């Protein structure tokens, strides 16, 4: 079985970040019951705590990375995320 690391980059008080978290949580809950779905770990990072992330993403949060690569920013599409996670090898 494959493994994926999702990194949600945002900041406190960001409504788009809250929306993205809700989408990610829902997709992960749905995938948990899917045969052959990857194991997925979710970590969250704030641009307020990481100067490098602030520099890179201040205008794009929330940003979602899959295994360190940018998957999407601003609005997370649940279908696109689900498809990407099922393609993780």
NUZAMI-140695 format. One line per 4 residues: number of its first residue (from 1); their letters; for each residue z, y, x of N, C-alpha, C. Coordinates in nm, 3 decimals. Last residue first. Layout:
NUM> A> Z:Y:X:Z:Y:X:Z:Y:X | ...
***
This chain:
89> XXXX> -0.576:0.661:0.160:-0.583:0.530:0.227:-0.489:0.526:0.343 | -0.609:0.814:-0.146:-0.536:0.812:-0.019:-0.541:0.671:0.037 | -0.712:0.816:-0.397:-0.806:0.795:-0.288:-0.739:0.791:-0.151 | -0.505:0.884:-0.562:-0.557:0.747:-0.572:-0.656:0.713:-0.462
85> XXXX> -0.486:1.154:-0.495:-0.380:1.062:-0.455:-0.426:0.916:-0.463 | -0.720:1.256:-0.612:-0.701:1.265:-0.467:-0.594:1.167:-0.419 | -0.666:1.206:-0.884:-0.781:1.145:-0.819:-0.764:1.144:-0.667 | -0.443:1.376:-0.920:-0.433:1.233:-0.943:-0.544:1.157:-0.871
81> XXXX> -0.562:1.627:-0.869:-0.453:1.576:-0.785:-0.440:1.425:-0.799 | -0.748:1.643:-1.078:-0.795:1.648:-0.939:-0.688:1.593:-0.844 | -0.573:1.642:-1.295:-0.675:1.537:-1.280:-0.724:1.530:-1.137 | -0.414:1.877:-1.258:-0.355:1.743:-1.256:-0.457:1.630:-1.236
77> XXXX> -0.464:2.140:-1.045:-0.529:2.066:-1.152:-0.477:1.922:-1.149 | -0.266:2.409:-0.973:-0.290:2.269:-0.938:-0.347:2.197:-1.060 | -0.332:2.733:-0.863:-0.315:2.646:-0.979:-0.353:2.503:-0.940 | -0.277:2.816:-0.568:-0.259:2.890:-0.693:-0.232:2.800:-0.812
73> XXXX> -0.458:2.553:-0.400:-0.363:2.663:-0.405:-0.376:2.735:-0.538 | -0.502:2.223:-0.260:-0.530:2.328:-0.357:-0.428:2.440:-0.340 | -0.486:2.078:-0.021:-0.551:2.019:-0.138:-0.594:2.129:-0.236 | -0.477:2.101:0.321:-0.474:2.178:0.196:-0.554:2.105:0.089
69> XXXX> -0.307:1.838:0.485:-0.433:1.909:0.459:-0.424:1.980:0.325 | -0.075:1.687:0.506:-0.095:1.799:0.598:-0.223:1.879:0.577 | -0.086:1.505:0.294:-0.086:1.456:0.432:-0.127:1.567:0.530 | -0.180:1.762:0.104:-0.172:1.616:0.099:-0.189:1.568:0.242
65> XXXX> -0.033:2.064:-0.006:-0.094:1.987:0.102:-0.079:1.839:0.070 | -0.062:2.338:-0.208:-0.026:2.196:-0.207:-0.105:2.128:-0.096 | 0.077:2.654:-0.250:-0.021:2.574:-0.179:0.028:2.431:-0.181 | 0.124:2.915:-0.493:0.165:2.793:-0.425:0.046:2.723:-0.359
61> XXXX> 0.009:3.129:-0.229:0.107:3.037:-0.288:0.094:3.029:-0.438 | -0.163:3.302:-0.096:-0.222:3.187:-0.166:-0.120:3.099:-0.237 | -0.063:3.496:0.067:-0.149:3.541:-0.042:-0.200:3.426:-0.129 | 0.083:3.348:0.259:0.151:3.446:0.175:0.068:3.490:0.054
57> XXXX> -0.001:3.150:0.442:-0.021:3.129:0.299:0.036:3.236:0.207 | 0.039:3.211:0.718:-0.080:3.138:0.673:-0.108:3.151:0.524 | 0.284:3.347:0.727:0.163:3.407:0.786:0.036:3.342:0.730 | 0.450:3.155:0.611:0.435:3.288:0.551:0.305:3.353:0.598
53> XXXX> 0.433:2.951:0.798:0.379:2.928:0.664:0.359:3.061:0.591 | 0.563:3.083:1.011:0.425:3.038:1.026:0.360:3.014:0.890 | 0.822:3.128:0.910:0.736:3.242:0.945:0.589:3.200:0.955 | 0.995:2.991:0.663:0.904:2.947:0.770:0.803:3.059:0.799
49> XXXX> 1.133:3.082:0.449:1.208:3.012:0.552:1.124:2.974:0.673 | 0.952:3.188:0.277:1.060:3.277:0.321:1.141:3.215:0.434 | 0.793:2.989:0.196:0.736:3.078:0.298:0.842:3.176:0.349 | 0.954:2.678:0.162:0.944:2.818:0.120:0.884:2.900:0.233
45> XXXX> 0.857:2.352:0.071:0.888:2.448:0.177:0.867:2.588:0.122 | 0.924:2.025:-0.040:0.895:2.164:-0.073:0.939:2.253:0.042 | 0.779:1.702:-0.056:0.869:1.797:0.009:0.827:1.937:-0.033 | 0.744:1.381:-0.180:0.723:1.523:-0.206:0.827:1.603:-0.131
41> XXXX> 0.567:1.084:-0.125:0.688:1.162:-0.099:0.653:1.308:-0.121 | 0.433:0.803:-0.279:0.419:0.946:-0.255:0.557:1.008:-0.233 | 0.246:0.515:-0.240:0.381:0.569:-0.240:0.367:0.716:-0.204 | -0.056:0.491:-0.440:0.018:0.506:-0.314:0.164:0.544:-0.339
37> XXXX> -0.126:0.238:-0.684:-0.110:0.379:-0.648:-0.030:0.389:-0.518 | -0.137:-0.023:-0.769:-0.214:0.014:-0.652:-0.205:0.160:-0.611 | -0.081:0.056:-1.108:-0.094:-0.048:-1.005:-0.181:0.001:-0.890 | 0.121:0.322:-1.210:-0.018:0.283:-1.185:-0.024:0.174:-1.076
33> XXXX> 0.365:0.434:-1.240:0.337:0.315:-1.320:0.198:0.258:-1.295 | 0.348:0.658:-1.084:0.449:0.558:-1.051:0.425:0.427:-1.124 | 0.174:0.837:-1.199:0.123:0.746:-1.096:0.221:0.634:-1.064 | 0.344:0.982:-1.368:0.237:0.900:-1.426:0.186:0.797:-1.326
29> XXXX> 0.502:1.111:-1.177:0.565:1.022:-1.274:0.461:0.929:-1.336 | 0.308:1.266:-1.048:0.379:1.162:-0.974:0.447:1.063:-1.067 | 0.233:1.439:-1.257:0.134:1.348:-1.198:0.204:1.235:-1.123 | 0.479:1.575:-1.296:0.418:1.496:-1.404:0.318:1.395:-1.349
25> XXXX> 0.510:1.702:-1.047:0.612:1.609:-1.096:0.556:1.518:-1.205 | 0.284:1.869:-1.043:0.301:1.764:-0.942:0.400:1.659:-0.991 | 0.342:2.038:-1.261:0.221:1.956:-1.261:0.237:1.840:-1.163 | 0.581:2.158:-1.172:0.579:2.081:-1.297:0.457:1.989:-1.302
21> XXXX> 0.493:2.291:-0.943:0.595:2.187:-0.932:0.595:2.097:-1.056 | 0.322:2.479:-1.062:0.267:2.377:-0.972:0.365:2.261:-0.957 | 0.509:2.637:-1.200:0.403:2.566:-1.273:0.347:2.451:-1.188 | 0.653:2.740:-0.984:0.721:2.659:-1.085:0.620:2.577:-1.165
17> XXXX> 0.448:2.886:-0.867:0.509:2.777:-0.791:0.583:2.682:-0.886 | 0.403:3.077:-1.058:0.295:2.983:-1.030:0.348:2.862:-0.952 | 0.645:3.218:-1.042:0.616:3.140:-1.162:0.501:3.042:-1.141 | 0.876:3.242:-0.796:0.730:3.243:-0.813:0.695:3.157:-0.933
13> XXXX> 1.140:3.217:-0.728:1.102:3.323:-0.821:0.953:3.334:-0.847 | 1.097:3.107:-0.389:1.179:3.121:-0.510:1.131:3.237:-0.596 | 0.770:2.993:-0.292:0.890:3.073:-0.269:0.969:3.082:-0.399 | 0.576:2.736:-0.138:0.590:2.846:-0.232:0.706:2.935:-0.193
9> XXXX> 0.418:2.434:-0.096:0.461:2.556:-0.028:0.462:2.670:-0.128 | 0.462:2.102:-0.104:0.442:2.216:-0.193:0.502:2.338:-0.127 | 0.319:1.827:0.025:0.400:1.941:0.064:0.364:2.057:-0.027 | 0.315:1.481:0.003:0.277:1.607:-0.061:0.374:1.714:-0.012
5> XXXX> 0.207:1.210:0.172:0.310:1.314:0.176:0.252:1.439:0.112 | 0.144:0.873:0.086:0.099:1.012:0.089:0.220:1.104:0.096 | 0.050:0.544:0.178:0.155:0.643:0.159:0.095:0.782:0.168 | -0.070:0.226:0.049:-0.079:0.349:0.128:0.033:0.446:0.091
1> X> 0.000:-0.118:0.085:0.000:0.000:0.000:0.000:0.124:0.089
***
